């Protein structure tokens, strides 16, 4: 059984990679209806994690990415599910650092999607990535 200390160490060991992943994803604009570019970035990161990615589109330019990961032991399935789009920035209000900055200030990453949902998607992906080591 994995211990809390092992989890903390694993997160620390993969911290820089996780930050790079989230920054690149946040820096890729993806307002609703325009997710193609960010899907390419996600696909690249998913493949870096050793996943085989399948792509399905119900609408042109709005792909859904599907990948199956098998852990080291048999057991129940767990599904990571998220979205890649964000609300478009408000005209004339780019926030503190811009909607696609990915800038780190005082330990926080700024930009559209860092909390909903790009951050969650990257966290799930990095959980898969870090479990491989």
C-alpha positions as CSV (number, residue, x, y, z in Angstrom):
1,X,0.0,0.0,0.0
2,X,1.3,3.4,-0.9
3,X,1.9,5.8,2.0
4,X,1.0,9.6,2.2
5,X,4.8,10.3,2.3
6,X,5.3,8.4,-0.9
7,X,2.5,10.4,-2.6
8,X,4.1,13.6,-1.4
9,X,7.5,12.6,-2.7
10,X,6.0,11.5,-6.1
11,X,4.2,14.8,-6.5
12,X,7.5,16.6,-5.7
13,X,9.5,14.5,-8.1
14,X,7.1,15.4,-10.9
15,X,6.4,19.0,-9.9
16,X,8.3,20.7,-12.7
17,X,6.7,18.5,-15.4
18,X,3.2,19.1,-14.0
19,X,3.8,22.9,-14.0
20,X,5.1,22.8,-17.6
21,X,2.1,20.8,-18.7
22,X,-0.4,23.2,-17.1
23,X,1.4,26.3,-18.4
24,X,1.4,25.0,-21.9
25,X,-2.3,24.0,-21.7
26,X,-3.3,27.4,-20.2
27,X,-1.3,29.3,-22.8
28,X,-3.2,27.6,-25.6
29,X,-6.4,29.5,-26.1
30,X,-9.5,27.3,-26.1
31,X,-12.7,29.4,-25.9
32,X,-15.8,27.3,-26.3
33,X,-16.2,26.2,-29.9
34,X,-12.5,26.5,-30.6
35,X,-10.8,23.6,-28.9
36,X,-8.8,22.1,-31.7
37,X,-5.4,23.7,-30.8
38,X,-5.6,22.8,-27.1
39,X,-6.7,19.2,-28.0
40,X,-3.4,18.9,-30.0
41,X,-1.4,20.0,-26.9
42,X,-3.4,17.6,-24.6
43,X,-2.9,14.8,-27.1
44,X,0.9,15.4,-27.1
45,X,1.0,15.3,-23.3
46,X,-1.2,12.2,-23.1
47,X,1.1,10.4,-25.6
48,X,4.1,11.5,-23.4
49,X,2.4,9.6,-20.7
50,X,2.4,6.5,-22.8
51,X,-1.3,6.6,-23.7
52,X,-2.7,5.7,-27.0
53,X,-5.2,8.5,-27.8
54,X,-8.3,8.1,-30.0
55,X,-10.0,11.2,-31.3
56,X,-13.8,11.5,-31.9
57,X,-15.5,14.6,-33.1
58,X,-19.3,15.2,-32.9
59,X,-18.6,18.7,-34.4
60,X,-15.8,19.7,-36.7
61,X,-12.9,21.3,-34.8
62,X,-14.2,20.2,-31.4
63,X,-12.5,16.8,-30.8
64,X,-13.0,14.5,-27.8
65,X,-9.9,12.7,-26.7
66,X,-10.2,9.1,-25.3
67,X,-7.4,7.1,-23.9
68,X,-7.4,4.0,-21.8
69,X,-4.8,3.4,-19.1
70,X,-4.3,0.1,-17.4
71,X,-2.7,0.2,-13.9
72,X,-0.2,-2.3,-12.6
73,X,-2.9,-4.5,-11.0
74,X,-6.4,-5.7,-12.0
75,X,-9.3,-4.0,-10.5
76,X,-12.2,-1.6,-10.9
77,X,-12.2,1.1,-13.6
78,X,-11.8,4.7,-12.8
79,X,-12.8,7.4,-15.3
80,X,-11.1,10.8,-15.6
81,X,-13.5,13.1,-17.4
82,X,-13.0,16.8,-18.2
83,X,-13.4,19.5,-20.8
84,X,-10.8,21.5,-22.6
85,X,-12.8,24.7,-23.3
86,X,-13.0,27.8,-21.3
87,X,-15.3,30.8,-21.3
88,X,-14.0,33.4,-23.7
89,X,-12.4,36.5,-22.1
90,X,-14.6,39.5,-21.5
91,X,-13.9,42.3,-24.0
92,X,-11.6,44.9,-22.4
93,X,-11.0,42.8,-19.3
94,X,-7.9,40.6,-19.7
95,X,-7.5,40.0,-15.9
96,X,-4.3,40.7,-14.1
97,X,-1.9,39.0,-16.5
98,X,-3.9,38.1,-19.6
99,X,-6.2,35.2,-20.2
100,X,-3.6,32.9,-21.7
101,X,-0.5,34.0,-19.8
102,X,0.3,30.9,-17.7
103,X,2.4,33.2,-15.6
104,X,3.4,32.1,-12.1
105,X,3.1,34.7,-9.4
106,X,3.5,33.9,-5.7
107,X,3.1,30.2,-6.4
108,X,-0.1,30.6,-8.5
109,X,-0.5,30.0,-12.2
110,X,-2.7,32.6,-13.9
111,X,-4.8,32.2,-17.0
112,X,-8.1,30.8,-18.2
113,X,-8.8,27.3,-17.1
114,X,-6.3,27.0,-14.3
115,X,-9.1,26.1,-11.9
116,X,-11.8,25.0,-14.3
117,X,-11.0,22.7,-16.0
118,X,-7.5,22.7,-17.5
119,X,-6.0,22.4,-14.0
120,X,-8.1,19.3,-13.2
121,X,-7.4,17.7,-16.6
122,X,-3.6,18.2,-16.1
123,X,-3.8,16.9,-12.6
124,X,-5.5,13.7,-13.8
125,X,-2.9,13.3,-16.5
126,X,0.0,13.9,-14.2
127,X,-1.5,11.3,-11.8
128,X,-1.2,8.7,-14.6
129,X,2.2,10.0,-15.5
130,X,3.6,9.8,-12.0
131,X,2.2,6.4,-11.3
132,X,4.3,4.9,-14.1
133,X,7.5,5.5,-12.1
